[in-house]
Amino acid sequence: MHDFAAQVGESVRAARESRRQQQETLRREGEDTARQLRHEQERASELIVTTWERIRTASHASDGALTVDRSESNGVTIFELRWQEGQPARSLQITVDETDGMIQAAWIVASGHGRSVDAPSVVASELEISKVESVILLLVDQPRWAHSAVPTIPW
């Protein structure tokens, strides 16, 4: 009976240790997730600034061919660049969500020239500003658009 009591005691200790380790693992994972989210939120904030700088630079360099808007609400910033010269009428919408640290882009095209296309959302830390520059250059690529080729957003 002594061996039996020892086995029960050992099993209880092992179960408690296992539960403690699981709780510790969950706590660490939660901290890691929170740390990663803070990092993505900080990167999204940085992207808002650099994206707006690139958009304004493009607008100024376009000599009126591009118009731009920026709106913000509840941690989400939406940039819209509209092509003003030639057909098809089109715009690029870039959405940066600081709350979840994500960025997304979409083409908005006039009816009859294809359909609007969304790029997948990506975490802010995975997006280099060169990708934003590339998509702006695609917006102003009139020969491509004149052939009704809606380009893929490169992210």
C-alpha positions as CSV (number, residue, x, y, z in Angstrom):
1,M,0.0,0.0,0.0
2,H,2.9,2.3,0.6
3,D,4.0,1.9,-3.1
4,F,0.4,2.7,-4.1
5,A,0.3,5.9,-2.1
6,A,3.7,6.9,-3.4
7,Q,2.5,6.3,-7.0
8,V,-0.6,8.5,-6.4
9,G,1.5,11.2,-4.8
10,E,4.0,11.1,-7.7
11,S,1.2,11.2,-10.3
12,V,-0.3,14.3,-8.6
13,R,3.0,16.1,-8.5
14,A,3.6,15.3,-12.1
15,A,0.1,16.5,-13.1
16,R,0.7,19.8,-11.1
17,E,4.1,20.3,-12.7
18,S,2.6,19.7,-16.1
19,R,-0.2,22.2,-15.5
20,R,2.4,24.8,-14.2
21,Q,4.5,24.3,-17.3
22,Q,1.5,24.7,-19.6
23,Q,0.4,27.9,-17.8
24,E,4.0,29.2,-18.1
25,T,4.1,28.4,-21.8
26,L,0.7,30.1,-22.4
27,R,1.9,33.2,-20.4
28,R,5.1,33.4,-22.5
29,E,3.2,32.9,-25.7
30,G,0.8,35.7,-24.7
31,E,3.7,38.0,-23.9
32,D,5.3,37.1,-27.3
33,T,2.0,37.8,-29.1
34,A,1.5,41.1,-27.4
35,R,5.1,42.1,-28.1
36,Q,4.7,41.2,-31.8
37,L,1.5,43.1,-32.0
38,R,3.1,46.2,-30.5
39,H,5.9,45.9,-33.0
40,E,3.4,45.6,-35.9
41,Q,1.5,48.6,-34.6
42,E,4.7,50.7,-34.4
43,R,5.7,49.6,-37.9
44,A,2.2,50.5,-39.2
45,S,2.6,54.0,-37.7
46,E,5.9,54.4,-39.4
47,L,4.4,53.2,-42.7
48,I,1.7,55.8,-42.5
49,V,4.3,58.6,-42.4
50,T,6.5,57.2,-45.1
51,T,3.6,56.2,-47.3
52,W,2.1,59.7,-47.1
53,E,5.5,61.1,-48.0
54,R,5.8,58.9,-51.1
55,I,2.2,59.7,-52.1
56,R,2.7,63.4,-51.8
57,T,6.0,63.2,-53.7
58,A,4.2,61.3,-56.5
59,S,1.3,63.8,-56.6
60,H,3.7,66.7,-56.8
61,A,5.8,65.0,-59.5
62,S,2.7,64.1,-61.5
63,D,1.9,67.7,-62.6
64,G,-1.8,67.2,-61.8
65,A,-2.1,63.7,-63.2
66,L,-2.6,62.3,-59.7
67,T,-4.9,63.6,-57.0
68,V,-4.7,62.3,-53.5
69,D,-6.8,62.0,-50.4
70,R,-6.1,60.8,-46.9
71,S,-8.6,59.9,-44.2
72,E,-8.3,58.5,-40.7
73,S,-10.8,56.9,-38.4
74,N,-10.5,54.6,-35.4
75,G,-6.8,53.7,-36.1
76,V,-7.3,53.1,-39.8
77,T,-5.7,55.5,-42.4
78,I,-6.9,55.3,-46.0
79,F,-4.8,56.8,-48.8
80,E,-6.3,57.2,-52.2
81,L,-4.5,58.2,-55.4
82,R,-6.6,58.9,-58.4
83,W,-5.4,58.9,-62.0
84,Q,-6.7,62.0,-63.8
85,E,-5.3,61.6,-67.3
86,G,-6.6,59.1,-69.9
87,Q,-8.7,56.0,-69.6
88,P,-9.4,53.9,-67.8
89,A,-10.3,56.0,-64.8
90,R,-8.6,54.3,-61.8
91,S,-7.4,54.8,-58.3
92,L,-5.2,53.1,-55.8
93,Q,-6.4,52.7,-52.3
94,I,-3.9,51.9,-49.5
95,T,-5.3,51.1,-46.1
96,V,-3.1,51.0,-43.0
97,D,-4.6,49.6,-39.8
98,E,-2.6,50.6,-36.8
99,T,-4.8,48.6,-34.5
100,D,-3.8,45.2,-35.9
101,G,-0.6,46.4,-37.7
102,M,-1.8,45.4,-41.2
103,I,-1.6,47.1,-44.6
104,Q,-3.7,46.4,-47.7
105,A,-4.0,47.9,-51.2
106,A,-6.7,47.8,-53.8
107,W,-7.2,49.0,-57.4
108,I,-10.5,50.7,-58.0
109,V,-11.3,50.8,-61.7
110,A,-14.1,52.2,-63.8
111,S,-16.8,49.8,-64.9
112,G,-16.1,48.2,-68.2
113,H,-12.3,48.2,-67.6
114,G,-12.1,45.2,-65.3
115,R,-13.0,44.8,-61.7
116,S,-11.6,46.2,-58.5
117,V,-8.8,44.0,-57.2
118,D,-7.6,43.7,-53.5
119,A,-4.2,42.6,-52.6
120,P,-3.9,40.4,-49.5
121,S,-3.4,42.1,-46.2
122,V,0.1,41.9,-45.0
123,V,1.7,42.6,-41.6
124,A,3.3,45.9,-41.6
125,S,6.8,44.6,-40.7
126,E,6.8,42.5,-43.9
127,L,6.2,45.5,-46.2
128,E,9.1,47.6,-47.5
129,I,8.3,51.1,-48.7
130,S,9.7,50.1,-52.1
131,K,6.6,48.0,-52.6
132,V,4.4,51.1,-52.1
133,E,6.6,52.9,-54.6
134,S,6.2,50.0,-57.1
135,V,2.4,50.0,-56.8
136,I,2.3,53.8,-57.3
137,L,4.4,53.4,-60.5
138,L,1.9,50.7,-61.7
139,L,-0.9,53.2,-61.2
140,V,0.7,55.7,-63.6
141,D,1.7,53.0,-66.2
142,Q,-0.7,54.2,-68.8
143,P,0.4,51.8,-71.6
144,R,-0.4,48.8,-69.3
145,W,-3.8,50.2,-68.3
146,A,-4.7,51.2,-71.9
147,H,-4.6,47.5,-72.8
148,S,-7.1,46.8,-70.0
149,A,-4.4,44.9,-68.0
150,V,-5.2,45.4,-64.3
151,P,-1.8,44.8,-62.7
152,T,-1.2,42.6,-59.7
153,I,-0.4,44.5,-56.5
154,P,3.1,43.4,-55.6
155,W,2.5,42.2,-52.1
